[in-house]
């Protein structure tokens, strides 16, 4: 019941994001984003609710400038096999690269940049079609990225990535919720490599 309000919050967030994305582009991002620029590598330990499993994950995160005021966030996650190895058939690798742009009138809040190109119409994610809507906020030394999707049955999935700067690099925590249930929790430490 602790997360009962999550579904309503996610649906309200989609309205906020739709308005924020439309207004995005004209705001000036604060220089506070620059302190995150760099590459970080390390390990995370995840707990998977289904089957009460544990996983070791290799993590690689890069934050760099996107256009004038936004940032690109790249991350690679390697989920090791059940014995902690990196050579088994059940090793999984996920690589993501996303560009964020500032939201007008919201200091240190960023939304996923619309996809498109020179000869394509820019399109924003539509959560009602199952596409994830993502946004980020910067609060001091913490960058928090949210990802929200609505399932075909109307349920909600929320992923929250918190990346906090440390003396050596970055501490990371991750949580994935489906409706009111926490499905995955992960935390780890990364060192700055450049």
N, C-alpha and C positions, 0 to 999 in steps of 0.2 A: 504494500500500500504506500510505501515511501515514495514511489515514483508514479503514483496514480495521476498526478497533475501533468505528467510528461506529455501525454497525448494531446491534451488541450493546449499546452504550451507550444508544442510543435506546430499545431495548426495555426495558432496565432502568429508564430514566428514566420510562417510562410507568407502571411499578409505583410508583415513588417519587411521581409526581404524583397517581396515584389515591389514595394514602394521604394525601398532603399536602392535596389538595383537600377530602377528607372532613373533615380537621381544621381547615380554614381558617375564619377568622371571629373567633376569640377572641383572637388575638394583638394586641399593641399595636405599631403601626408606629413606628419611630424617626423623630424629626424630620428625619433626614438626607434623607428624600424631598422635603421642602419646598424644598430648594435647587434642585431641578430644575423647580419650578413656573414656568411662563412660556411664551412663544411664541418659536420660533426659525425663521428662514428662511435658505436658502442653496442651494448647488449641490453635486452629487455627480458623480463620474465612475465609470462602471461598466465592467467588462470581462466580456463574455459568452463563456464557453468555446466554445459552439457557434458556429462561424464566426469565432471570434476577433474579435468586434465590440466596438466602444466606443460607449457611450451617455452623454449628458449628461442629468442628472436634476435638476429643480427640486424642492427639499425644503421642507416646511413641517411643523414638529413643535410640538405643544402638550401640555404636561403640567399637569394640574390635580388638585385634591382630588376623591376619590370617597368619598362617605359620610364616616365619621369617620377611618378609618385607611388607606384605600387611595388609589389614584390612577387617573385617566383618562389614557390616552395616545392622542392623535389625531395622525395623520400623513397628509399628502397628498404623493404623488409624481407628478410629471409627467415622463414619459419623452419627450424631444424626438425629432424626426425625425432621419433619418440625416445631415442637414446641420446639426444643432444648432438648428433652428428650432422654433417653437411653433405653427405654423399648418398643417403638412402633414397629410395623411390618416393617416400612421402615428404621430401623436402619441397617447400613451396617458396616461390619468389614473387614479390609484388613490387612494381615500380610505378610511381605516380608523379606527375608534374602538373602543377596548377598555378595559374597567374591570378593575383588578387589586385583589385583597384580600390582606392578609397571611396567611402560613401560620403556624399555631400552632407554637411551639417552634422556629422557624427565623428568626433575626433577619435582617431586611432581605431576606427572600424572599417573593415575592408570586405568586399564581396568578390566572388569568383568573377573574373573577367568574362564577358560574353564571348562565345566561340563564333568564329566567322573569319572572313578574310577580305581581301581586296575585291574579289568577285563573288562573295557569298554574303548573304544577309546574316548579321549577327543574331544569334539565338541564345536566349537564357534558358537555364534548366527549368523544367516544368515538374514540380513534385507530384502533381496529380497523375502524371504519366509514369511515375516510378523513378524519375530522374532525381538525383540528389542535389539539393541546394546547399551551397557551402558559404560560410562567412568566417571572418577572423577578427579578433580584437587583440589589442596590445594594452596591457596594464602593467606598467613598470617593467620588470624583467621577465614577464610572462606573455607569451603569444599563445592564444587559445583559438583553435580552429574547430568549428562546428560543422557537421554534415547531417542534413536531415532529409529523409525520404519517406514517402507515404506508400504503403504496400497496396496491392490490388484489392485487399479486403478493407482498406481504410485505416489499418494500423500504422503505427509510426516507428521509425528507426532513427535513433540519434546516436552519432558518434562524436566524442569530445576528445580532442588531442590537446594536451597542455604541454608546452615546451617552455621551460624556465631556465634562464641563463644562470650558470654557476661559475665559480672561480676557474674551473677547468674546462667548462664547455656548456653542457645542457643536461638538465634532468627532464625526463619525458614521462608522461602518464597518459593512458588511453582508457576509455570506457565506451563500450557499445551497449546501448539499451534497445530492446524491442518491446514496444508498449511499456509496461511497468517493470519489466524484468531486465536485470543486468546480465548480459550474455558473455562479455569478455571484459577483463581488467588486465592492464599491463602497465608496468613501470620499469624504468631503466635509467642508466647514466651514459652520457655520451661525452667524448672529449673533442675539443675543437682542433681540427687538423690544418685549417687555414682560414 
